[in-house]
């Protein structure tokens, strides 16, 4: 099962970082592959987002998701609802000396024809993990 994980330290409180992440529409500000995103229903656990990611040649790939875990200041989890069934989780902890230790874990369970997408999913995971540095820089600049 392809997976990825990364932790960054952000000089903002866990509540501030969580609030930013929990508003999915912020993703276009720090995730370079997100073309568009909009909450279509719900809040907290069960919130659903319609999302388009940049695919080959700049084409839009639907990558809608649902929030599956929502613990303010501590944890935000999600799962893709489209054909590529990825899952992810942000965990937030107070960092030594202040700020937040933020970890992103991503996983994908390939099945059937979707196994052919392995290289593309792996590349996307790498880009999502790398974007945490952009998130950190953005949040620290806004402080």
C-alpha positions in Angstrom: 0.0 0.0 0.0 1.6 3.3 -1.1 1.9 5.8 1.8 3.7 8.9 2.8 4.3 10.8 6.0 6.0 14.1 7.0 6.1 16.3 10.1 6.8 20.0 10.2 7.1 22.6 13.0 4.9 25.7 12.6 5.3 28.8 14.8 1.5 29.0 15.3 -0.8 27.5 17.9 -2.4 24.1 17.2 -5.8 25.8 17.2 -4.7 28.4 14.6 -3.2 25.7 12.3 -6.3 23.4 12.7 -8.7 26.3 11.9 -6.7 27.0 8.7 -6.6 23.3 7.6 -10.3 22.7 8.5 -11.4 25.3 6.0 -10.7 23.3 2.9 -11.0 26.3 0.6 -7.6 27.4 1.9 -6.0 24.5 0.1 -5.5 26.5 -3.1 -3.2 28.8 -1.2 -0.6 26.2 -0.3 -1.3 22.9 -2.3 0.0 23.7 -5.8 -1.9 20.8 -7.5 -5.3 22.0 -6.2 -7.1 23.8 -9.1 -10.4 24.4 -7.3 -12.2 23.4 -4.1 -15.5 24.1 -2.5 -17.4 22.7 0.5 -20.6 21.3 -0.8 -22.2 20.0 2.4 -21.8 19.6 6.2 -19.4 20.8 8.8 -16.9 18.8 10.9 -17.1 15.0 10.4 -19.1 14.4 7.3 -18.3 17.6 5.5 -17.9 17.0 1.8 -15.6 18.9 -0.6 -15.7 19.0 -4.4 -12.0 19.3 -5.5 -10.2 19.4 -8.7 -6.5 18.5 -8.9 -4.0 19.3 -11.7 -3.5 16.2 -13.9 -1.4 15.4 -16.9 -1.2 18.3 -19.3 -3.0 20.5 -16.8 -6.2 18.6 -17.1 -8.6 18.7 -14.1 -9.0 15.4 -12.2 -11.9 15.1 -9.8 -10.6 14.4 -6.3 -13.6 15.0 -4.0 -13.3 14.1 -0.4 -15.1 13.7 2.9 -13.9 14.7 6.4 -13.8 11.5 8.6 -12.1 12.9 11.7 -12.5 16.3 13.3 -10.9 17.1 16.7 -10.2 20.9 16.9 -6.6 21.6 17.6 -5.7 17.9 17.5 -6.7 15.9 14.4 -8.3 16.2 11.0 -8.8 13.1 8.8 -10.3 12.7 5.4 -10.9 10.1 2.6 -11.3 10.6 -1.1 -14.7 9.7 -2.5 -13.7 9.3 -6.1 -12.2 6.4 -8.0 -8.7 6.7 -6.3 -9.5 5.8 -2.7 -6.8 7.7 -0.7 -7.0 8.5 3.0 -5.2 11.1 5.0 -4.8 12.5 8.5 -3.3 15.6 10.0 -2.3 15.3 13.6 -1.4 18.4 15.6 0.6 18.6 18.9 2.0 21.4 20.9 5.7 21.7 19.9 8.4 22.1 22.5 9.1 25.8 22.9 5.7 26.8 21.4 4.0 26.4 18.1 2.7 23.2 16.5 4.1 19.9 15.4 2.0 19.0 12.4 2.1 15.5 10.8 0.4 14.5 7.6 0.0 10.8 6.8 -1.4 9.6 3.5 -2.3 6.1 2.4 -3.8 4.5 -0.7 -5.2 1.0 -1.1 -5.1 0.1 -4.8 -7.6 -2.3 -6.2 -8.7 -3.5 -9.6 -7.9 -1.1 -12.5 -6.9 1.7 -10.1 -3.6 -0.2 -9.6 -2.4 1.3 -12.9 -2.5 4.7 -11.3 0.3 3.8 -8.8 3.0 6.0 -10.3 0.7 9.0 -10.5 -0.6 8.5 -6.9 3.0 8.2 -5.7 4.0 11.4 -7.4 0.9 13.2 -6.0 1.8 11.9 -2.4 5.3 13.3 -2.8 3.9 16.7 -3.9 1.4 16.8 -1.1 4.0 16.0 1.5 6.4 18.7 0.1 3.6 21.3 0.3 3.7 21.1 4.1 6.7 23.4 3.8 4.6 25.9 1.9 1.9 25.7 4.5 4.4 26.4 7.3 5.8 29.4 5.5 2.4 30.8 4.7 1.1 30.4 8.3 4.3 31.9 9.8 4.1 34.8 7.4 0.6 35.6 8.4 1.4 35.8 12.1 
